[in-house]
Amino acid sequence: MGDRNESRNERDVGQEDDRTSEQRDADDADGERGAGDDDRIYHRKVTPDAEEANQSLLRLLANVENCEVTDLPPLYEQIDHMVEHLFTQPPPDDAQAELTFSYHGYRIELDQTGNVSLMKLAERTPVESEE
């Protein structure tokens, strides 16, 4: 367990990685949560690349949900290129810019360096009406 996390951390800090973006996203989605993290919160990392941003985020969520990317609703309809814009011309590092939004039952936080937190939202139960 420790060796797997150490090798992932080494890749995350910029060492050469010959995996495809899909393989990186799948490996990151399979990663373990830290001790004490709630079962509904996943912390992952995507490559902060404007051209791949939306697809990387969708692949990550599909891996967490154990479904295909095509099973997910379009991200574009929810946040209209905001993920791409975060990586196209990122603000200075000291701005610590983050994007937070709800999508497909998750509250998603994404920062300008590619760190992602996915928090599973509670299932809503319909309110029973009194007659």
Buried (B, 14 or more C-beta within 10 A) or exposed (E): EEEEEEEBEEBBEEEEBEEEBBEBBBBBBEBEEEEEEEEEBBBBBBBBBBEBBBBBBBBBBBBBBEEEBEEBEEBEEBBEEBBBBBBEEBEEEEEEEEBEBEBBBBBBBBBBBBBBBBBBEEEEEEEEEEE
